[in-house]
Amino acid sequence: MKITYREALNQAMCEEMARDDRVFLMGEEVAEYNGAYKVSQGMLEKFGSKRVIDTPITELGFAGLGVGAAMTGLRPIIEFMTWNFAILALDQIVNAAAKMQYMSGGQYKVPMVFRGAGGSAARVGAQHSQSLENWLANVPGLKVVMPSCPADAKGLLKASIRDNDPVVFIENEINYGDVGTVPEGEYIIPLGKADIKRAGKDVTIVAHSRMTGFALAAAVELAKQGIDAEIIDPRTIRPLDETTILRSVAKTNRVVTVEEGWRFAGIGAEISARIMEKGFDDLDGPVIRVTGKEVPMAYAANLEAMTLPSVADIVEAARVACGKA
Amino acid sequence: MSAQQNQGAGIMREGVFYDESTLHQLHDSMLYIRRFEEKAGQMYGLKKIGGFCHLCNGQEAVCVGLQHAAEATDYMMTSYRDHGHILARGTDPTAVMAELLGRAGGIVKGKGGSMHMFDISKNFAGGNGIVGEQVPIGLGFGFSSWYRDDGRVTICIMGDGGINQGAVYESFNMAALWKLPIVFVVENNQYAMGTSLERASAETQLFKRGISFKIPGMKIDGMDVLEFEKQMREAIAHARSGEGPILVEAMTYRYRGHSMSDPATYRTRAEVDEWRTGRDPIARLQGQMVEAGLATEDDFKQKDRDIKKAVVAVAKAAEAQPEPDAAEMWTDVYSDPIEGGYPYSGKVS
């Protein structure tokens, strides 16, 4: 079945809410407005106002509400219109949700999903265009999930809702309209499993979220130039499936990481370090990181495009990695 | 007088009768907390308790009064000044002391310490270390009761410092909007660490802080356990009735500093003495019980000796426990084992 990324997320939530009445959806504009990005379209009608709940604009408050409700055994899905606004809620995500099980000696679990759009949208400026996955993936107790296509969006969100721990689920606004084939019915992708989006033998490109599509486009161009790229999407940033990455590196001996976010202590830095620690002898050269430029996002179209990684940047990095630049 | 005769020995307080055994229970619980906190302070001085340690000496009537007014099934959470509340809730004091000492048998296995006491079997959800953080969490517990229609009330406790956090007003708004069964209790001990209420709050009548959310407020003497218990019952009944949240301001005072490292030089000796000698909740109840002929001063002296002995025994038992097993460091981070990805030690395989 071909559906959009947004419909896949909607299906995941609807199926899980039909299956388990402890699951509810709460956030700004999720009910009567049918979602700021229409991810929750039709859910109010389907499940009623007790389970699909519009909140005031009050991120810290309703994030904490989710934590408390989860501590009583409910399974909240807390939607942030975008992750930019979740910065207001970080105390509840980091200091409460992530640490509650540990601080309570295992007495209180926090089975909940914080979800919403992350990364850059189009022409919305600095405060609405940023990647926070490295901040959040740094925190023990959280899981961080980032789907790059409709099928992954559905399978990973269902797994996240069933998970017994707090899951940070970061969608991508620009991907919402992407169409892809999604298996019908019960389709669950276990968290912590990377996916090889394209098999190849010359260079491993590790990319997540929207950058996976960029990497796949780069692979098409690279193939024309005689470079066979393997594209790995970790899908879950924490826990990170390093086994799949290391296995690929053992085969290709060359690595490029790609992310929208800033370079400093980014996801590429973590992946590079792990390859250095555990796959050093497999490397023919240094890992090359393609990242967003270390500046706040500008509004002007040309500056915005320059700030984000491009397909050409990935092609160039892969050529450098393969000694062909 | 006739009411008392009909109901046996006790104290009548504006239509509410406290029988002899209830009065002893309230008294003993307050005195136990006082002696426990003194012991904790002593153990801290001996460096057996580390880190931050916030004692509640002086605030015992609030801890005991609200616990007595609540049902065991009601939810409760507070800030880091939590020893008194969890003890009043009925948690094993040895487990509380062991937690203070960082021992294996601590109520949270030595992973929380003074600020993070939790007891799910008593519906006590912390023990939260970030000022005001427990308020949105309490909102979630109240939401859960609304969602499940389980008849429980959430008692969400904060201080006069905590009530200035923005998260509190976000929570007030949603609690009132959805008529959630929550009693917000502000323990107004008049100092947020070293900052007096007047220096921190434009409106010092904290029970009025819910007005713009249409949350009714009550200001109660938190140094009189009977008065506090009685009015707290009304507040809980209001929340349970489905009429929505209510805000209780408990007027109280902490005899010690904010934490063990605070000499409290921002208060005058005369002010502290005025509360300690003039309004002490334990002495006050003792006086009321003596006056009612329910006990003598000698009875209380004996009781005090017994409680001190019990607290010493608890401290000894807790101290005899081992530290947590090293393997405990890795447990309770995630619910289920994580294949390959955690713990990430960085070891070269």
Interface residues (C-beta under 8 A of the other chain):
Chain A: F24 K50 T55 P56 T58 L60 G61 F62 A63 G64 L65 G66 V67 G68 A69 A70 M71 T72 G73 L74 P76 D91 Q92 N95 A96 M100 Q101 Y102 M103 S104 G105 G106 Q107 Y108 K109 P111 P140 G141 K143 D163 N164 D165 G192 T236 R238 P239 L240 D241 E242 T243 E277 K278
Chain B: Y75 G106 I107 V108 K109 G110 K111 G112 H116 F118 D119 I120 A125 G126 G127 N128 G129 I130 E133 V135 P136 I137 G138 L139 G140 F141 G142 F143 S144 Y147 R148 G166 A167 E170 S171 N173 M174 L177 T331 D332 V333 Y334 S335 D336 I338 E339 G340 G341 Y342 Y344 G346 V348 S349
